[in-house]
Amino acid sequence: MNPEPQPSTEERGLSLLHLKDLDMLLETILRHARTITGADAGSIYLREGNALKIAYSQNATLEKNLPPGRKLIYEIFALPISAKSIAGYVALTREPLIIEDVYQISPEAPYRFEATMDKVAGYRTVSTLTIPLLTPQRDLLGVLQLINAKDTAGRIRTFTRVDLEAVSQLCLAASYSLQQARMMRQIILRMIRMAQMRDPHETGAHVNRVAAYAVELYEAWAISHSVPLQEVIHTRDILRMSAMLHDAGKVAVPDSILKKPGPLTPEERSVMETHTWRGGELFIDRSSEFDQASFEIALTHHERWDGTGYPGVLDPATGELRLETRRPLAGEEIPLLGRIVAIADTYDALTCRRCYKEAWEEEKALEEIQRLAGTAFDPSLVETFLSIHPNIQQIRKRYPDPVMEAS
């Protein structure tokens, strides 16, 4: 049986144009670069001011030891853009760098390899290929670092000029997609900041966590249901963006309710609940898959598995918003993405501090999610969510809440 033909570097570059979400794009760029070169591991950094912040890290050797569905846990850190580190040096010079063995770097070189990372991970880095991600104007977007290229026999080899040329071609194609994805992310975050002016709880960190939790949960669900890989990639991309807008309808809720520090009255609660169908109205035209997903999530992320949620305003015959129907959805009537975001949003609300409550302990929050299985939440999705808890904790570290100033 002949192996399935692999796409060319050019085809991989073109495939990036279909991804709109920044996180999904970064993960795919790194995976493609590793596949092209046979790299065992790699990381991708994004520029934030005068520093490089790690965005994604992959390691095939370490991932082989993980349980099914579990992802690699790595530290979230930033490096200064300086000549002292390999990635920092490449960012500073805007030039690629091939190193045959990071433990044999010449004492005359300005950069050094930080061996502590290998010790913590139980890994041995040997060869590296580090490339700057640049705009056509040579502005720095970030840095791509590949680790331990392997030959067909699985032996570690040095990265070659051929590897460099192939990955450089991919990075050139990735540059445009990265700029577009960052612009899309900024547009969404600006919408969130508009909502935050009304609702202090609707922060960029909150929506990033909820969306990232939702993607992790969807991916684990999709794997267990044997969903084709291309469909998983496509849906993750749409879900990552649309889940960030789950509470967009709160812009239509009065400040007196949004900013109330204590419990809401029944009348105020009714007004607050309108944020679901108000959010749905923002995407009522549904002219794209993104609009459709955003519509479903905004409208249904407060429906409950047992049929006691809200708003239940979809006309079952026409699919239009009609307040007079008021029939709550139940079970699998609730769209899958709405059921997923319901769990992600609740978990984040439980584990984060609010002006009216302290953050719950992790164990207590998970017990509450488990308790709500079969009533508020799809029980099979709850089981999946609990099974990927280490991945969820990693996301919490990536998107911490801003430090609150004392009043």
N, C-alpha and C positions, 0 to 999 in steps of 0.2 A: 504494500500500500504506500503510494507516494505521499510525502508530507505536503501539507497545504502550503501553497506559495505565499511568501511573506510580502507585504506591501513595500514598495520602494521608499527611500527617504523622502522623495518628493511627494508621494502619496500620503505618507504620514504627516508631512507638513500641511498639506491641503486639508487633511481630516481635522486639524486643529481649528480651522475656520468655522466649523459647525458648533464648537463649544463656546458658550456665552458666559458661563460662570467662571470666575477667577480661580477658585479652589479646584474645580474639576479640570480646568485647563492646566494648571500647574502640575497636578498629579499625572495627567496624560503626557505632558512634555517630558517629565522625568522618566516615565515608563518607556516611552518611545526611544529616548536617548540611550537608556540601558539596553533595550532590545537591539538597537543598531550596532552597539559596540560590544555586546556580550558582558556588560558591566554587572558585577554581582550586587553592587549597592550604589547609592547616590543620594545627594541632597540638592534641594533648590532653595535659594535664598532670595528674598525681595529687599530692595533698598528702602529704608525708612530713614530719611534725613542723612546723617553721616554714619549710619550703621547698616548692617545686613542682618535681617531677621530670618531665621529658618522658617520656611513655609511647608516643606514636605521632605520626608526622608523615607527611603525604601532600602531594604536589605534582604536579599533572597535567602542567604544562609541563616540569618536569625529568624526569618519568617517561617522557615521549614519546621522549626521547633514549636510553633504556636498551635493551639487548638484550632479546628476549622472555624472560619468566620472571624477569628481574632486578628487584629492588626498590630503592627509594630508600634510599641510605645517608645517615644523618644522625647528628650528634654527640649523644651522651648527656650531658645536663647538667642542673643544677638551678638554680632561681632562688630567692632569698630572697623570702618573702612581705612585700613592702614596696612603698611608693608609687613606687619608682624605675623599675620596668619596667611595661609595659602589663599583662601577665598578673599580676604581683605586686600591682599597684594594684587590679585587679578582684577578686583573691582577698582583699585586705585590706578593701575596701569592701563586698564581697558584692553588687555592682551591675554590670550589663552596661555595655559601653562600645563605641560606634561611633566610628571615626575615619575621616575622609574621605581623608586622605593622611598617612601616618606621617612623611613628611619635612617636613610643614608643621605639626607640633604646636606650639601656642602656648608661648612661653617661660614663661608663667605656670603651665602644667600641671606637676604634680609628677613625672610619668612621662616617659620618653624611649624612643625606638625604638633598638634596638641594630643599627646599619647594618652592622656587621661580618658578621652572619649572611648578609645579601644578597650582600656582596662575596665571601665564601667560596663560596656556592652559585651565584653568577653569575645571580642572580634580582633582580627589582625588586618589592618589596612596596609597595602603594599603600594600598588600603582594608582595614580590619580590623573584625571584629565579635568581641568577646571577652565570654564569658558564664561566670559562676561555676556550677559543678556543686554543688548544695546538696541536703541532705536536707530533708524536710518541716520539721525543726526548725531549718533554716538553718545546719546544720553544714557546713563546707566539705569536699567530696570531691575537688575538683580544678577545673580551668579548661579551657574549650574556646575555641580561638581560630581563627577562619576568616579567610582572606586572599584578597583580590582577587576580589570578586564580579564575574561577567561577564554582560553582556546577551546576547540571542539572536544578536547579530552578533559576539560574542567580544570586545567592548570592555570594559575594566575600568570598573566603576561603583561608586558608594557603596552600602554596605549600608543597607537601609531599615528602618523600623519594622515593616513586614510581615515582613521577614526575621527580625528580632528576635523577634517574636511566634511565628513558626513554629518557630524553633530553641529558644525557651524552652519551648514545648510538648513538643518532643522531649526536651529535657533533664529536664523534669519526669518524663516516663515513664522516662528513662534512670536517674534517681536510684534508684528502687526496684531496678532490675536491677543497678546498680552495687553497691549494698549487699549484695544476695544473692550476686553473683559474688565480692565481696571476702570474704564469710563462707565461701563454698565454698573459695576459695583458702586462707584461713587454716586451715580444717579439714584440708585436704590437707597444708599445710606443718606443722601440728602433728603429723600422722602421720609426716611426714618427720623432724621433730625427735625423735620417739620412737625412730625407727630410728637417728638420729644419735647418740643416747645409747649405742647399742650399736655402731654403725659410724661412726667419725668421717668417713669419706669420703662418706657419704650426706647431703650438705649441701643446703640450699635452693637454692643457686646451681647445684649439679650437676644437680638434677632439673629446675630451670627451663630450663637450657640444653638438656638432652636432650629435653625436651618441645618446646621451641621449634624445635630442629633438626628434630625429627620432623615438626612441622607444616609447616615450609618444604619438606621433602623430599616429604611427601605432596601438598602443593599443586602443586608442580612436576610430580610424577608425574601427578596428576589432570588438569592442563591438557594434558599431552602425550597423555593417553588420552581426551580430550574428555568428561570426567565432567561432568554437569550442574552448574551453579553452586550451586543450592540443596543438592545432595548434598555438594558440596565444603565449603560453609559448615557444614553439619551435622556432617560427619565431623571437620573441623578442631576444632570446639568440643569434641567428645567426646575426640579424640586428645590435645588439649592437657592435659586433666585426667588421663586414664588413663595417659599416658606418664610422668607424674610419679611414679606408683606402681609403676614397673617392677620395683624391687628391694624392694618391701614385705615379701616373704617372708624377708628377712634377719633380721627380728626373731626368727625361730626358730632362727638359727644361733648356736652358743655363742660367748661373748666371746673365748675362747682362740684361736678361728679367725679371727673377724672382725677382731680387733685385733693379730693376729700381724704383726710388722714385716717378716718375711722370707718366702721362698717356702713354700707349703703342701706337706705330704706328700701322696702319693696318697690316703691315707685321709682326710685333712683336706679335700682337694679334693672328694672324694665327698660329704662333709657340706655343704660350701659350695654344691655344685650343687643341693642340695635346696631352696635359696631360690626356685627357679623354681616348683616345684609347691606349695610352701608358700604362695607369693604367689598362685598360682591358687586355692588353697583359700579364701582370703579372699573371693573373688568367685564361689564355686561355685554360688550360687543363681541368678546371672545374671538378676535381675529387671528389669534395664533395659539399654539400649544401652551406658551407661557401664560397668556391671558386665561385660557381654560383652567390651567392648574391653579393660578392665583385666585380665580373666581371660586373654584371648588374649596380651596383651603380657607380663604377668608370667610366663606359662607358656612362651612360645616365643621370647623375645628372645635366648636362647642356642642356639637351633637353628641349624644351618649349611646353606647351600645344597646342599652335597655330601652331606648326610645323616650327618655325623659329629658333630653337636652333641648337646645334651641339653635337657630330660630325656626327651622321647619317651614321656610317660606317659599320653597321651590314648588311651582305648579307642576305636578307630576306629568301632566299632559303636554305642556308647552316648554317646560324647562325655564320659564321666566320667573322673575321675582314677583310674587303676589302675596301681600301681607295677609289677605283674608284666608289663605289656606291653613296656615298655622298647624300643619301636621308634622310633628317631629319625625325625623328619620330614625331608623333602628337597624342594628346589625350591619350586614353587608350592603344595605341601602346607602349607608354613608360611604362616600368615595374613599378609596384606599388612602389617598394622600391626606385627606381630612382626618382619618383615623390615626394616621401616623403623627401628624402635627399635634393632635390633641394630647398624645402622650408626651411628646417632646416639650410642648409648651407648659404642661402641668409640672413635669419634672423640674424644669428651670424655675418656675414660680416657687416651687417648694424649697429648692436648694439655694435660693438667693434672698438676701436681706431686702426688705421693703420698709417704708416709713412706718407701716402699721404692724410689722412682724419681723422677727429674726429669722435667719436662714435655718432650715431644718438640718439636723444631722443626717449624713448620707444614708445610714442604715434605716432611719425612720422614714426618709423620703421613699426609699425603695420598697419598704413595707407598705406604704400608702399606695404606691403604684400597683403593687401586687393585690392589695385589698380591693382596689377598684376594677380589677380584671373581671369581665363579665357583666359589670353594671355600667361604669363609665367608659371602659376601654375594651377593645377587641382582645379577648384573652390570649389568642395565639400571638398577637403583636406584643403583648406584655411579656410573654415568655421569651420572645426573641430579644426584646429590649433588655431584659435582665441578663441574658446570656452574653451581651456585648458591653456590659457595664464598664470594663477597663477602657474600651474605646471611648465611651461617653466621658469618663473622667479625664482622658487626654484632651478632649475638646474643651472641657471647662478650664483647663490650664492655658489653652491657646487663646481663649477669649475672656480674660478676667474683667470684672466690672471695674470702672474707673474708681480711683481712691476718692472717697467722699470727704470733703473738707468739713471740719467741725464748725458748727454754727455758733 
